[in-house]
Amino acid sequence: MDTSTLLIFIGAIVLLIIIHELGHLLAAKLFKVKVEEFGIGFPPRAVKLFTWGETLFSLNWIPLGGFVRPKGENNPEIEGGLAAASPWVRIAVFAAGPIANLVTAVLLYSLIFARAGLPDDSTTFITAISPDSPAEAAGLAPGDELVSVGGVPIDSSEVLHETIQASLGEQTTIVILRDGETIQVDVVPRKDPPTGEGAVGFTFSHPREAIPVSRSFYLGGQTTYLQIRELVLLPSRLIGGEIAPEEARLVGFTTMGRMFSMARESEAESGMPAGTNTFAFFAYISLSLGILNLFPIPAVDGGRILFALPEILFKRRIPPRFENAVNAISFILLLLLLIYVNVQDIVNPVDLNP
C-alpha cells in the first residue's frame, strides 16, 4: 500500500469513529446530559482545543478515533449525568452513535448514485482485455459491445456470467458490435484462468444514466438497507451452512487496508467516476460500525441499550455495580478479540484473490 492510500485509509477510519462519537455528543447535548470531554484520539492528552458549554474538546496522542466522556456515565447518583438520566434518554444517547454511522453510509451511497447514475444492464461494453487471453487471441477490444455469447443475447451481467460458465473449455461464438458493424468471433473460455482474470479474459461495464438528486437519496437508503440486511443475516447463514466459515471470518485493520488498496487500484478499470470505490468502501465500513455497535453485546452501545430496557419494561433498574462489572469484563474480552483478529491478519492473512 502506498503512502497516500495508507493516509486516506487511516484518516477515513478515524473520521468514521469521530462521527460515531459526535452522534453521542449531539444527542447528549440535545437531552441536557452534561458531557465533560470530547476527545479526538485517545489519551494521553496532547492539547486542549476549545470548550463548548461544559464540554472540553481535546486532541490526544493516540490517533485511533475518539471518545465522549459524559458526566456521571456509570454513577446514577451524579446529578445531570448520563447514568442519572431516564432510560429513554440513555437509550437515545447510546443509539445516536450507530445512527450517525448509518446516516453517513446513506449519504455516501447517495453521493455515488448522484455522481455515477444508474447502470443500464441491458447494454454491456468491454472495458479491458487481459494479455495472452482468449479475448486477446480472438481480437476483442475495449469499446466492443457484447451482443450475444453462444447464441444467448446478453442483456445483463448475470446472463453473461452464466453463459460463459456454461461453456468452459468449449468453443463459443461471441457476437459484438464495433463501430456499427456486427462481428463474430470464436473463443474457448478457460476452465482455470490466471488469478485475477476471468474465463475469457476481459472486463466489462454498462453505460450509466444520470438521475435526479432526490432519487439518489432513495437509492442510497435502499442500498444501505440491503447491506444491513446481509450483515444481520450473516450469522444465521453461517450456521445454516450457506456461507463457508472462511468467507465470514472477522478481519482486522491489515486486511481492511489491503481491501481498500485493491479497491482503489481497480477503480480505473471499473469505468466509474474517480473516488467511487473509495466512497463505497467507507460507506460499508460505516454501516458495519453502526450495526455492530447495535448488537446486544455488553460494553458496546447495543449492550448498554439492553441494560436500560428492564427499567422501561419492569420499572426496576439493574444494579449499576453489576452493570458496570459486566461492561468492564466485556470490554476486556472485546479488546482481546480485537488483538487476536489483528494478529491473525498478520500471521494468517486472508486470501483476497478472486
N, C-alpha and C positions, 0 to 999 in steps of 0.2 A: 504494500500500500504506500503510495507516495505521500509526501508531507501534506500537500493541500487536501487530499482526501481524508487523511487522518485528522487534520484540524477541523474539517467540516463535520466529520463523524462525531468527534468528541464534543464540539460546540453544540451540535444539534441535540445530542443526548442530554447534555447539561440543560439546555434550553427547555426541553420537554419536561424534565424534572422540576425546573423552576416554575413552569406553567402549572404543573400539578400543585405545587406549594402555594402559588398565587391564588388558585381556586380556594384552598383552605383559608388563606388570609382574607380574601374579599368576603367570603361567607361569614367568617368570624366578625369582621367589621360590620357587616350588614345586620347581624343579630346581636350586636353590642357585647360581644365577647372580647375581652381585652387580650391583645397579643403583645408579648414583651419583645420579641425579636423575630425578624425575617432575615435569614442568612443565605447568602449566595456562596456555595461551597460549604465545607464542614470545618468546625473548629480544629486548631486554634484560630482565633480571630486575627485578621491582618489589619483591618481598618474599619472604623465606624463611618458609614456613608452619610446618612441623614436620618431624621426622625419624622415619622408620620403619626401624629397624635401621640399615643403612648408607645408606639412601635419603633424600635431601633432597626434600621436596615444596615447590615454589616457585610463585609467581604471577608471571606475566610480562606485559609491557606490550602485546604484540600479540595481541589476543583472537581467534585463528584456530584454536583447537583445543588441542593439547597435544603432548607428546613424552616419550619414555622414553630415557634415556641409560645403557645398560648399561656396565659396566666392560669395557674391552678389546673394544669392539664390532667393531673392524676389525683388531685385533692379536692373533694367536693365541699370542704369547709372554707375554702378561699372564695370570698365574695367577688363576683364579677368574672370568675374564671370559667374555663370550659367545663370542668367536671361538675361545677355547681349549677350549670345551665340545665334547662329542661331536656328530656330525652330527644324531643323533636329538634331542638336547636343543635344538640350534639350530633345527631344523625345528619342534619343538613351540612354542618361543618365538615364531618368526615366524608360525606359523599361529594362535596364540592370539588375536591382534588381530582378524583377519577372523572367526574363530569367535565372538568376543564380539558382533560386529555381527549375525551370523546368528541367534544366540540372542536378541538384542534384538528382531529382526524377528519371530521366533516368538512372543515374549511380547506384543508389540504387537498382532499379528493375533489372538492368543488373547484378549486383552482386548476387542477389537472383537466377537468372536463371543460372549464371555461377557456383554457389555452389550447387544448388539443382537439376539442369537439368529440363527436361520436364516430366510431368506425363504421364503414359500410361493408359488412361482411360478405355481401353478395359479389364484391369485386376483389380480386387478390392479385397483387403485384409482387414480383420477385425483387428483393432489395439487395441481395448479395449472393455471390457464388463462391463456394469453397474450392481451393486449389486441388487439382487431381481428383475431382469428384465426378460421379456420373453426370451431374448437371453441367460441369465444365466440358466434359467429353462430348455431350450432346449439343453443345453450342448455345445453351441457355444463357441469358444475360440479365443484369439488373434493368428493371423497367418493363420486362415482359409481363403481360397479363395472362394469368393462367385461365384457360377456358375449360379444359377437361383433362382428366387423368384416367387412362384405361377405359375411356368411353363414358365416364361418370362426370357430369357437369359439376364444376367447382363453384359452390355458392356459399361456402362457409369454411372456417378453419377446421371444424370438426370433420367435415366431409373430406377435405384434403388429407388430413392426418389418417383417417380410417381407410381411405382408398390406397394410399401409399403403403400402409402397414399390411394391407391385404394382398399386396403384390411383391413382397420382399423376395429377392432372388429370381424374379421372373421379368422377362422383357415387357415393358409397359409403354404405351404410347401417351405422350403428353402433347396436348394442343395448346398453343399460345397465340396471343395477338400482339404483333410488333409493328408499330408504325402503320396501323390499319390493315396489315397483311396477316392472314392466318397461316401459321407454320406448324408442322407436325414433326416431332422428334421421338426417338425411342431411347429409353433408359432402362437400366436394371437396378432397382433400389437395393442398397446394401443391407444384408442381414446384420452385420456387425460393423457399423460405421465408426470412424475415429471419434475419440472423446470430444464432445462439444459440437459435433456435426450431426445432421440428420441423415436419413437413409439415402436421399438423392443428393444432398449437399447444397441446398440453398436456403436462405431465409426469406421471409415474405412479410408483407404488411397489407393493410387495407386503406383505401382513401378515407379521409375524415371530413365530416360536415360540421360547420360551426353551429353552435346552439346558443340560445339566449342565457343570460346570467341566471335568471330565475330557474331554468331547467337544470343548470349546472349544480345549483344548491340541492335540488331534489335528488339528482343522481349521486351527489356527494353523500347525502344522507342515506340513500339506498345502498350504496357501496359499503358504507360504514356498518350498516345493519347486517348485510350479508357476511362481512368479515367477522363481526361479533358472533353471529350465529355459528360460524365454522369453529371459532375459538372455544365457545361454550360447549359445543357438541363434541369437541376433540376427545375428552376423557372417555365418554361413552363409546365412541367409535373405536378408540384404542382397546377398551375392554372387550368390545364385540368382535375384535379381530379385523375390522375394516381397514385399519391402518397399522402398518408394521411398527414395532416399538422404536426402531431407529429413525423413523420418519417423525416421531413425536418427541424426540429427545430434546431436553432443555439445552439451550446454548448460552454461552457467555459472551463477553464483550469481544473476544478474539474472533469468534465465528461471525458475530454480527458485523464486525468490521470487514471481514472477508466478503460477506454477502453484499455489503454496501459497495465495496470496491468493484465487485463483479457487476453490480447493477449499473454503476457509473460507466464502466468500460463497455458494456453492451448497449449503452444509450444511443451511440451514434448509428448503430445498425437497426434500431427499432423504428426509425422514421418519425419519432415523436419529437415535440419541441424540447429544447435543452432544459434540463432540470426535472423532467417528468419522472424519471426513475428515482431521483433523489426525493422528490415530494412524496411519491408513492411509498417508498421505503419508510420514511419517517412518519407518514400517516399510519402505517400498520404498527410501527413501534409505539406510537402514541396511543392508539386504541388498545393495544396489548397491555400497555402500562395501566390504562384506565380499568380494563376488565379484570386483570389480575389483582389489582388493588381492591376490587369489589368482592372478590371471593371471600367466603366466611372463614377466614383464617386469622386467628389471634395475631396481634401486632401489626396487621395491615388494616386499612380503612374498613374493609368488609367485616373483619372480626370485631372491630370496635362498634360498628353498627349493630352487630349481632348482640353484643353485651348490653346495648341500650334498649333492645326490643322488650325484654321481660318487664321493664319499668312501665312500658306503654300497655302491654297486654295484661299484666297481673298487678300493676301498681306497686310493685316491690322491686327494689334495686338490688342488683348483685353486689355483694360487699366489695367496696373499692380495693381493699387489700388483696382479695382473691383475684379480681380483675387485673390489677397491676402485676401480680405474680405470674399469672398466665401469660400476659403480654410480654413480660420480661423474658420468660423462658422461651416463648415462641420466637421472639426477636433473635435470641442467640441461635436457635435452631435454623431460622431462615438465613442468618449470616453464615452459618456453617455450610448450608446448602449452596449459597451463592459462591462461597470459596471453592467448594467441591466442583460445581459446574464449571467455573472458570479454570480450575486446574485441569479438569478433563478436556477442556477446549485445547489445552496446550499439549498434554501427553497423549491424548487420543482424539485428534482433530476430526471433525465431521467431513465426510467426502461430499463436496458441493458440486462435483461434476455431474452433468445430466446422464 
